[in-house]
């Protein structure tokens, strides 16, 4: 949800040189927002997690993984810094460490944020530096 907020309120942060598209993609009156909301099908209902990390990653859809690893993970720290300032919630910075999210599992399990093998991820990284 932090990323969808950034699409509208911080387009350069969220989409880099494709920033003119960001407000359209993040506009809740348009269909793209629904795609982000449908990703909640694989989000846990409660924390701490009951199942292991591999279970949740296995449930994630291909498009969601492209969004996560192609667009969000490369901007993770900046996204959380911006969100913490924007929302006046400095505690958000405790949820990310060295490029890994730490609110759902320990930092020691950060390997889950290593990008999967994909021919599309390098293309996305070139398009959205």
Protein Blocks (a to p, Z undefined) as FASTA:
>chain_A
ZZmmmmmmmmmlmnommlmmmmmmmmmkbmklmmmmmmmmmpcfbdcdfbdfklmmmmpc
fklmmmmmmmmmmmmmmmmmmmmmmnopaklmmmggehiafklbcfklmmmmpccddfkl
mmmmmmmZZ
